[in-house]
Amino acid sequence: GIQVEQSPPDLILQEGANSTLRCNFSDSVNNLQWFHQNPWGQLINLFYIPSGTKQNGRLSATTVATERYSLLYISSSQTTDSGVYFCAVEHVGSARQLTFGSGTQLTVLP
Amino acid sequence: ETGVTQTPRHLVMGMTNKKSLKCEQHLGHNAMYWYKQSAKKPLELMFVYSLEERVENNSVPSRFSPECPNSSHLFLHLHTLQPEDSALYLCASSQDRNEQFFGPGTRLTVL
């Protein structure tokens, strides 16, 4: 099956700092999603981004499908950004099956 | 209710109990999913239901039994579970093969 690797596994930032989270995948994908999991376990959709660049407020994401990676940018981080960020991909030929990475645990300090 | 809802939010059960998890989506989607999230592990797809097909992860034990009576409701029937089945169980829905939206999850503890 497809492999999804996220880096870094853990990241500690001071409030106001910027960060970049990376997702590498081992094969072609139909789609790619970024999620934020809050402390209560809820997965919140950030981006649906099989290719290209999207922006939503302080967050933006870029997927370069031909090079098999995606980046999530967080600017001017806030304490409420803390949590786990997951990348998930749907492998070409799979039946709607999302394969998740192990996540990046982000802690933003006040 | 909006989005994807799951009940119960927390469940504690013994190994000999039978219980069911319920998921309901209010988004008009035509596909629903069960995922398992164990501590220190990535989310793992268990089952997919859509108009065209049912897909299951072959590694899911038979003590987990899904039921999808219509496109808005999804159940996960549990029986004779093991302590290692304790996890967060997440339901999701999508329209066709587009973006998946998740419910808040059921945190299951098996004693």
Contacts between the chains, C-beta under 8 A, distances in Angstrom:
chain1	res1	chain2	res2	distance
A	4	B	42	7.7
A	30	B	97	6.6
A	31	B	97	7.1
A	31	B	98	7.5
A	31	B	99	7.6
A	33	B	99	6.3
A	33	B	100	6.8
A	35	B	102	7.5
A	40	B	104	7.0
A	41	B	37	7.6
A	41	B	88	5.2
A	41	B	90	7.6
A	41	B	104	6.7
A	41	B	105	4.6
A	41	B	107	6.9
A	42	B	102	7.2
A	42	B	104	4.9
A	42	B	105	7.0
A	43	B	90	6.7
A	43	B	92	8.0
A	43	B	102	4.0
A	45	B	99	6.5
A	45	B	101	6.2
A	45	B	102	7.8
A	48	B	98	7.2
A	48	B	99	4.0
A	86	B	42	7.8
A	86	B	43	7.1
A	88	B	43	7.4
A	88	B	100	7.9
A	90	B	97	6.9
A	95	B	48	6.3
A	95	B	53	6.3
A	95	B	55	4.6
A	96	B	31	6.1
A	96	B	33	7.5
A	96	B	48	5.3
A	96	B	50	6.7
A	96	B	55	7.2
A	96	B	94	7.0
A	96	B	97	5.3
A	97	B	45	5.1
A	97	B	48	6.6
A	97	B	55	6.9
A	98	B	33	7.9
A	98	B	43	7.8
A	98	B	45	6.4
A	98	B	100	6.2
A	99	B	42	7.9
A	99	B	45	7.7
A	100	B	42	4.3
A	100	B	43	4.2
A	100	B	44	7.8
A	101	B	42	6.3
A	102	B	41	7.8
A	102	B	42	5.1
A	103	B	42	7.2
